[in-house]
Amino acid sequence: MSTDTTTSTNTTTADAATPPIDMDKLMGFVFRAVDEVGATLNCALVVMGDRLGYYQALADHGPLVASELARRTGTGERYAAEWLNAQAAGGFVTYDPSSLTYTLPAEHAMALTDPSSPAYLPGFFQIAFGTVRDADRIFDLARDGDGLGWGEHNSDVHIGCERFFRPGYAANLVGEWLPALDGVVAKLEGGAKVHDLGCGHGASTILMAQAYPSTTFVGSDAHGASLDVARERAAEAGVGVRITWESTSATALGGSGYDLVTTFDALHDMGDPVGAARRVHDALASDGTWMVVEPVAGDRVEDNLNPVGRAYYGFSTLLCTPGSLSQDVGLAIGTQAGPARIRDIVTTAGFSSFRIAATTPFNNVFEIRK
Ligand SMILES: C[S@@+](CC[C@H](N)C(=O)[O-])C[C@H]1O[C@@H](n2cnc3c(N)ncnc32)[C@H](O)[C@@H]1O
């Protein structure tokens, strides 16, 4: 290979066989990568701000100087000061050099400190933080194509998952998604039988139980420890007596005659989604409905090359695909499977009706019937 390198204005050429290097493009990429490293570290910094109460103190008492943030949160001043500067450099807080104070803008305060806001973000960071912490194990497993079960992850994955999804369910499930299904709300109001399959910490089950007091619910999940949390949450919410929790895999789903089966952000995590769909088909009443909520996605890779798709492909690689691969069959359809793949799965299992009932920036909602 030639060592003769020629440089003209902003282009470097190694030899005729190698494309010329555009130095502006190279440096643009390097500085974008610097921002990515800052963002990677910010994932932990957001979890730190959430856990140590930095955001809450800024929201309640800002603008604050670093020593005041440290005092109000009972933390070391040097940590508070460095954290604040990192947050200011990333645009999460603003800095006023004349007063040395830091402010959390009202919109950021809503997204970072108000769990009732649909824009609430700490859970998104927490599940990402937990996922990255377990990534070392995934690198080894990926060599042989092996999986890692949902229950084998650290608790930031499980807790972050519930905290991430719950605000979206609270904003959409009762007001938008269930009314988008044909005839379902009337059944729920009159008293129906519902099974929430892959319910995790039960956020969706509890929201539905609160909205429809005449209806009875089963929440099931393959991860028994998640159901222990769900049981506690349901008791706190005052709906525990109307929900039965079953620790079981979807392919062994019990019961029959359900008016509604729901599956929230869990079908793509299953090893055998076709087997699960067959069980749902058997367990539904003849005029029953299966509502499947999946991460928003289009059918083609190029439909998903956007910021939401990027985050979901990341979770797919490190969390959902390993989870599916850890189970029997291990179909591993991925987090961005798209509507056509989901339709294929449910029609293979015997369902004849499939439609997209609703979409949000983060979810597709499918109505599936026999
Ligand atoms: C991303 S979490 C979603 C949890 C919950 N539905 C929510 O929206 O917060 C995926 C859930 O699917 C469950 N899961 C994965 N495979 C399963 C299977 N084969 N049968 C039942 N549950 C399963 C996991 O244990 C986990 O709780």
The ligand as a MOL file (V3000), in Angstrom:
LIG
                    3D

  0  0  0     0  0            999 V3000
M  V30 BEGIN CTAB
M  V30 COUNTS 27 29 0 0 0
M  V30 BEGIN ATOM
M  V30 1 C -41.1010 -4.4770 28.3630 0
M  V30 2 S -41.8600 -5.3550 29.6710 0 CHG=1
M  V30 3 C -43.5010 -4.6420 29.6650 0
M  V30 4 C -44.2190 -4.8640 30.9670 0
M  V30 5 C -45.5900 -4.2210 31.0760 0
M  V30 6 N -46.5340 -4.7740 30.1350 0
M  V30 7 C -45.4860 -2.7120 30.8700 0
M  V30 8 O -45.9450 -2.2400 29.8320 0
M  V30 9 O -44.9630 -2.0310 31.7530 0 CHG=-1
M  V30 10 C -42.1260 -6.9410 28.9560 0
M  V30 11 C -42.7830 -7.9350 29.8930 0
M  V30 12 O -43.0620 -9.1290 29.1580 0
M  V30 13 C -42.8640 -10.2170 30.0310 0
M  V30 14 N -42.6660 -11.4330 29.2320 0
M  V30 15 C -41.6510 -11.7240 28.3880 0
M  V30 16 N -41.8340 -12.9250 27.8470 0
M  V30 17 C -42.9840 -13.4190 28.3520 0
M  V30 18 C -43.7120 -14.6260 28.1640 0
M  V30 19 N -43.2840 -15.5710 27.3300 0
M  V30 20 N -44.8630 -14.7980 28.8340 0
M  V30 21 C -45.3280 -13.8300 29.6790 0
M  V30 22 N -44.6810 -12.6750 29.9030 0
M  V30 23 C -43.5250 -12.4640 29.2390 0
M  V30 24 C -41.6340 -9.8120 30.8250 0
M  V30 25 O -41.4880 -10.5910 32.0070 0
M  V30 26 C -41.9290 -8.3360 31.0720 0
M  V30 27 O -42.6370 -8.1450 32.2580 0
M  V30 END ATOM
M  V30 BEGIN BOND
M  V30 1 1 1 2
M  V30 2 1 2 3
M  V30 3 1 2 10
M  V30 4 1 3 4
M  V30 5 1 4 5
M  V30 6 1 5 6
M  V30 7 1 5 7
M  V30 8 2 7 8
M  V30 9 1 7 9
M  V30 10 1 10 11
M  V30 11 1 11 12
M  V30 12 1 11 26
M  V30 13 1 12 13
M  V30 14 1 13 14
M  V30 15 1 13 24
M  V30 16 1 14 15
M  V30 17 1 14 23
M  V30 18 2 15 16
M  V30 19 1 16 17
M  V30 20 1 17 18
M  V30 21 2 17 23
M  V30 22 1 18 19
M  V30 23 2 18 20
M  V30 24 1 20 21
M  V30 25 2 21 22
M  V30 26 1 22 23
M  V30 27 1 24 25
M  V30 28 1 24 26
M  V30 29 1 26 27
M  V30 END BOND
M  V30 END CTAB
M  END
